[in-house]
Every structure is written in C-alpha cells, then in structure tokens.
Amino acid sequence: MCTDRPGACAPAAGALCPATAARAACRLSGWTLSNLALQRTLYLAQMLHLGRHGVALINAPFEAWERAPVVVAVYRQASAFGAAALCHVFPGAAEVTDPLAHETLRVTVAALKARSAVDLVAIAQPPGGAWARRRGCRGSPLIPRSEILAEYHRRTGA
C-alpha cells in the first residue's frame, strides 16, 4: 500500500501513489480543484488510463461514497479544505515521472477543470456506472478496477 512519504511508495505496474496523482492534478488545475472535484477528476483519470493503457493510474482503490467515488487517503488529506480549492495540500508527494501517467492527468484535468460541480457529478457518476452500482451496496464499497474498465468500454465503445 502506498503512503504519502517520499520514497515510501512501491507502485504496482507503474501506478502512482494517491498523493502523487492528487498533487499533480491539483497543480495542473492551477490549484483550483475542491476535494470532491479532485476525487471525480482522479476517478475519471483512472478510468481513462485503464482504458487506454490497460493498467491502473493510481495504486489505491476507489470507494463508492454517497457523494462521489473517493480515494480515502486523498480525501482525508484534503478534507480540511471543505468545498474550497485545495492549496498545496500534498507537499510530500513525489513528482509524476511516467509520461503516460502525466499525459492522462493533463488531458483529464484540461477536459474537466472548467466544469461545474453539477457537470462533474453527471460525468463521473452516471446512472448505471460503476460508482452508481456500488453506492449503497451492502458489504464492500470498493469499486473494482474491472468495473471501472467496463464503464470505460461502455462509454467509448472501445
């Protein structure tokens, strides 16, 4: 499991530690993302990366919380900001060095950063999507990567 300390992460198959991905997304947005906007951005970046490259972008599971798909470690670190824009909240996170991971985050942030909260909910949490199917489930709230990938294929027809 990843931690947020530099050098403490051992990502599997090139996946990023949650704080590394979060910091990169926040920086790419100009530090304009709120916690839930960040969560939705990371979720969609994970979906895009799984679909395009067949591997996870982030080395942590997403959980289907009531209001959004969430990486718990990122949510907890950013929760003190409430609905405000996150500002340099991941200071110990490593830089993204993988060009494919950086491109996935860049493309996702560029496509979403000007979207309203309502738009982000509609894009990240459509009825019948992986989050919607897991939200409120008895048992584990984890959203399996296989379901995120299946949603990518349904959305893109790929």
C-alpha positions as CSV (number, residue, x, y, z in Angstrom):
1,M,0.0,0.0,0.0
2,C,1.2,3.5,-0.8
3,T,1.9,6.1,1.8
4,D,2.4,9.8,1.2
5,R,6.1,9.9,2.3
6,P,8.6,10.4,-0.5
7,G,10.3,7.1,-1.3
8,A,7.8,5.1,0.7
9,C,5.7,4.1,-2.2
10,A,6.1,0.9,-4.2
11,P,3.6,1.3,-7.0
12,A,2.5,-1.8,-8.8
13,A,2.8,-1.9,-12.6
14,G,3.7,1.8,-12.8
15,A,0.7,3.1,-10.8
16,L,1.0,6.3,-8.8
17,C,0.6,6.8,-5.1
18,P,-2.6,8.6,-4.4
19,A,-0.9,11.7,-3.1
20,T,1.3,11.9,-6.2
21,A,-1.6,11.7,-8.5
22,A,-3.6,14.2,-6.4
23,R,-0.8,16.7,-6.2
24,A,-0.2,16.5,-10.0
25,A,-3.9,17.0,-10.7
26,C,-4.2,20.0,-8.4
27,R,-1.1,21.6,-9.9
28,L,-2.3,21.0,-13.4
29,S,-5.6,22.7,-12.5
30,G,-3.8,25.8,-11.1
31,W,-4.8,24.7,-7.6
32,T,-8.5,25.3,-8.3
33,L,-10.0,21.9,-7.5
34,S,-12.1,21.2,-4.4
35,N,-11.8,17.9,-2.7
36,L,-14.8,16.3,-4.4
37,A,-13.8,17.8,-7.8
38,L,-10.4,16.3,-7.3
39,Q,-11.9,12.9,-6.4
40,R,-14.0,12.9,-9.5
41,T,-11.1,14.0,-11.6
42,L,-8.9,11.2,-10.3
43,Y,-11.7,8.7,-10.8
44,L,-12.1,9.7,-14.5
45,A,-8.3,9.8,-14.9
46,Q,-8.2,6.2,-13.5
47,M,-10.9,5.2,-16.0
48,L,-9.1,6.8,-18.9
49,H,-5.8,5.2,-18.0
50,L,-7.2,1.8,-17.5
51,G,-9.0,2.0,-20.8
52,R,-6.1,3.4,-22.9
53,H,-3.2,1.6,-21.3
54,G,-4.7,-1.5,-19.5
55,V,-3.1,-0.6,-16.2
56,A,-4.2,1.5,-13.2
57,L,-3.1,5.1,-12.9
58,I,-3.5,5.2,-9.1
59,N,-2.3,2.4,-6.8
60,A,-5.3,2.6,-4.4
61,P,-8.9,1.6,-4.6
62,F,-11.8,3.9,-5.2
63,E,-14.7,3.6,-2.8
64,A,-18.3,4.4,-3.7
65,W,-19.1,7.0,-1.1
66,E,-22.6,8.7,-1.1
67,R,-21.4,11.9,-2.8
68,A,-18.6,10.7,-5.0
69,P,-16.0,8.0,-5.9
70,V,-13.3,8.5,-3.3
71,V,-9.7,7.5,-2.7
72,V,-9.8,7.6,1.1
73,A,-6.2,8.7,1.7
74,V,-6.6,11.7,-0.6
75,Y,-10.0,12.6,0.8
76,R,-8.7,12.6,4.4
77,Q,-5.7,14.7,3.5
78,A,-7.8,17.3,1.7
79,S,-10.9,17.3,3.9
80,A,-9.8,20.3,6.0
81,F,-10.4,22.5,2.9
82,G,-14.1,21.6,2.8
83,A,-15.5,22.8,-0.5
84,A,-12.7,25.4,-1.0
85,A,-10.0,25.0,-3.6
86,L,-7.1,22.8,-2.4
87,C,-3.9,24.7,-1.9
88,H,-0.6,22.9,-1.8
89,V,-2.1,20.1,0.4
90,F,0.2,17.3,-0.8
91,P,3.7,18.8,0.0
92,G,5.5,15.4,0.4
93,A,4.2,13.8,-2.7
94,A,6.6,12.7,-5.4
95,E,6.6,14.2,-8.9
96,V,4.9,12.2,-11.7
97,T,7.8,10.9,-13.8
98,D,5.9,8.5,-16.0
99,P,5.0,10.3,-19.3
100,L,1.8,8.2,-19.9
101,A,0.5,8.9,-16.4
102,H,1.3,12.6,-16.7
103,E,-0.5,12.8,-20.1
104,T,-3.5,11.1,-18.6
105,L,-3.7,13.6,-15.8
106,R,-3.1,16.5,-18.1
107,V,-5.8,15.5,-20.5
108,T,-8.3,14.7,-17.8
109,V,-7.7,18.0,-15.9
110,A,-7.8,20.0,-19.1
111,A,-11.2,18.5,-20.0
112,L,-12.7,18.9,-16.6
113,K,-11.2,21.9,-14.7
114,A,-13.7,24.5,-16.1
115,R,-16.7,22.2,-15.5
116,S,-19.3,22.9,-12.8
117,A,-19.9,20.6,-9.8
118,V,-23.2,19.5,-11.4
119,D,-21.4,18.7,-14.7
120,L,-18.7,16.7,-12.8
121,V,-21.3,14.6,-11.0
122,A,-23.1,13.9,-14.3
123,I,-19.8,12.9,-16.0
124,A,-18.3,10.9,-13.2
125,Q,-21.4,9.3,-11.6
126,P,-23.9,8.4,-14.4
127,P,-26.8,6.1,-13.6
128,G,-25.7,2.5,-14.2
129,G,-22.0,3.4,-14.0
130,A,-19.5,1.6,-11.7
131,W,-19.9,4.1,-8.9
132,A,-23.7,4.0,-9.1
133,R,-23.8,0.2,-8.9
134,R,-21.6,0.1,-5.9
135,R,-23.0,3.1,-3.9
136,G,-25.1,1.9,-1.0
137,C,-24.2,-1.7,-1.5
138,R,-24.0,-4.0,1.4
139,G,-20.5,-5.1,2.1
140,S,-17.5,-3.5,0.5
141,P,-17.9,-0.1,-1.1
142,L,-14.8,-0.7,-3.2
143,I,-15.3,-0.1,-6.9
144,P,-13.4,-2.9,-8.7
145,R,-11.0,-1.8,-11.4
146,S,-12.7,-4.3,-13.7
147,E,-15.9,-2.4,-13.3
148,I,-14.2,1.0,-14.0
149,L,-12.7,-0.5,-17.1
150,A,-16.0,-1.9,-18.2
151,E,-17.5,1.5,-17.8
152,Y,-14.8,3.0,-20.0
153,H,-15.6,0.4,-22.7
154,R,-19.4,1.2,-22.4
155,R,-18.7,4.9,-22.7
156,T,-16.3,4.8,-25.6
157,G,-17.5,1.7,-27.5
158,A,-13.9,0.6,-27.5
